[in-house]
Amino acid sequence: MENLTPEQETFLADLFPSDALLLRPEQTAVFSTDASRLRAAPLAVVRPKNREQVAELLHWAHSERIPIYPRARGTGTVGNAVPAKPGIVISMLAMNRILDIDDRDFVAVVEPGVVTGDLQRTVSERNMFYPPDPASSGFSTVGGNVSTCAGGLRAVKYGVTRDYVLGLEAILPGGRALRSGGRAHKDVVGLDLTRLFVGSAGKLGVITELTLKLLPKPETTASVLAGFPDIRRAMDGAAAIFRAGMLPAALEFMDKATLTALDIAGTSPLPKEAQAALLVRVDGSEAVVNAETDRLQAALQKARPVHLMTGRDENEEALWDVRRGISPASFHLKPDKLGEDIAVPRGKVAEAVEGVHAIAAKYNLTIMCFGHLGDGNIHVNTMYNASWPEEADNAAMAKGEIFRLALSLGGSISGEHGTGLTKAAYVDLQLDADQQALMADIKRIFDPHGIMNPGKGW
Ligand SMILES: Cc1cc2nc3c(=O)[nH]c(=O)nc-3n(C[C@H](O)[C@H](O)[C@H](O)COP(=O)(O)OP(=O)(O)OC[C@H]3O[C@@H](n4cnc5c(N)ncnc54)[C@H](O)[C@@H]3O)c2cc1C
């Protein structure tokens, strides 16, 4: 299908009046890409305000066999929101109401287009806490986070988005509504259809409502940034924290190339002797955080850091600004990036990082490793110049080797970003034919004509 027919356009115009339907290329261009920077033009973009419009659209698209691409803020880095085959992008951003926050049930009921940071702030004002905290929380949505099972900085202690989804409403191809789960924090009756949607990347249906678990808000937090002479000593520091019986609220690491990028950007407070760093947060009551900060410093001292800084109150976020500055700083090294997020068992992080550094040396590339040490989720950024063909080829070859390395260590080719378009060709490395066939069967039950987010691997 190259274009919509006049009848199809009329149907959409009736269902999505005024600017809820975008057809002209200059209107739809912004919906053709996401943070992967891959691009494909949609036939149309629709912006529903309610579940009834979503249901009618999916009833029609199912019978017309027209691909549907759910989309939120487009911050996904693997091309999951890119309309890979001609079809209709359904932007969920107009469904952005917080419907209920209940401090007796400890749940929030929201529409999917709510920005995660807005939800976090709103529940925090009620002394509650929504822990999933992707680095994009200020601009990505709860619906996008659920559809990708977003992880983030606090996953080491609090788990990932999956652990906070109690229930949902989704509209399936054909227009049927699925309501699954609810406000109960426990439920073991039947298969877990709610969690099946978590991480399904818009391939089963369109999520129109979510019931999310909340926690009591920790009273306070404190953070420590420690610089080490090499990555092994940084890993020793992390091991010492766990050996001391502590479970930090966040445990991030940065390698030498990452610190070099921050140094060039002028955003690293660490001295030049620091060739690796750990950034750790603890949370809890005032008394607990005071005690934990002392224990944390003592544990880190065992690995003999070259520099150690503690942040409390207004000084604390400045330490986290260092972490948030990595992505923009990376482009001081090279203009282009292949960004991966391999995951390995926690005890294998040092081996994985050293393996990646060996791959960097083999292909004469600069590869940054940083990220969620506490859950073994390493962001591997291969920096290169796309206009130099040899370097671009080397970056592509390094990518395959990095995935094989992660798998050889018992890990995964993606811990949180998913496979989308950028990793579709590598899914076979991790999932065998039986696993993929089962997943295809499950998808067919929800989406017999394959209209939901096609062209993305499985
Ligand atoms: C600077 C930066 C930092 C990041 N940090 C992290 C991080 O720490 N952890 C992490 O996990 N990710 C991170 N990401 C990746 C990205 O932010 C997440 O994948 C996020 O969950 C995507 O949310 P979104 O609202 O932008 O969704 P989109 O990118 O628009 O969509 C993502 C997927 O969800 C599907 N989808 C969206 N809404 C619905 C719906 N209502 N129903 C069904 N399917 C739907 C889409 O089809 C697509 O497959 C980062 C990205 C950037 C740019």
The ligand as a Gaussian input file, in Angstrom:
#p B3LYP/6-31G(d) Opt

LIG

0 1
 C       18.375000      10.421000      26.809000
 C       17.638000       9.098000      26.889000
 C       17.775000       8.329000      28.036000
 C       17.126000       7.094000      28.122000
 N       17.274000       6.362000      29.269000
 C       16.644000       5.192000      29.384000
 C       16.793000       4.406000      30.581000
 O       17.491000       4.783000      31.521000
 N       16.122000       3.230000      30.648000
 C       15.343000       2.789000      29.617000
 O       14.749000       1.714000      29.740000
 N       15.189000       3.501000      28.476000
 C       15.817000       4.675000      28.344000
 N       15.670000       5.417000      27.180000
 C       14.842000       4.886000      26.095000
 C       13.375000       5.402000      26.094000
 O       13.253000       6.625000      26.788000
 C       12.441000       4.354000      26.690000
 O       12.403000       3.219000      25.857000
 C       11.009000       4.859000      26.940000
 O       10.300000       3.875000      27.667000
 C       10.242000       5.190000      25.670000
 O        9.097000       5.959000      26.035000
 P        8.325000       6.894000      24.992000
 O        7.216000       7.518000      25.737000
 O        9.264000       7.822000      24.327000
 O        7.807000       5.812000      23.958000
 P        8.054000       5.674000      22.373000
 O        9.523000       5.716000      22.092000
 O        7.189000       6.613000      21.639000
 O        7.526000       4.199000      22.132000
 C        8.239000       3.103000      22.648000
 C        7.492000       1.808000      22.320000
 O        6.281000       1.773000      23.058000
 C        5.171000       1.549000      22.182000
 N        4.039000       2.277000      22.765000
 C        4.034000       3.564000      23.209000
 N        2.834000       3.839000      23.742000
 C        2.058000       2.733000      23.636000
 C        0.724000       2.398000      24.000000
 N       -0.092000       3.271000      24.601000
 N        0.265000       1.146000      23.696000
 C        1.071000       0.242000      23.113000
 N        2.337000       0.502000      22.749000
 C        2.823000       1.721000      23.014000
 C        5.637000       2.051000      20.823000
 O        4.966000       1.377000      19.767000
 C        7.104000       1.646000      20.860000
 O        7.216000       0.293000      20.508000
 C       16.334000       6.638000      27.044000
 C       16.193000       7.419000      25.892000
 C       16.834000       8.636000      25.811000
 C       16.665000       9.448000      24.565000

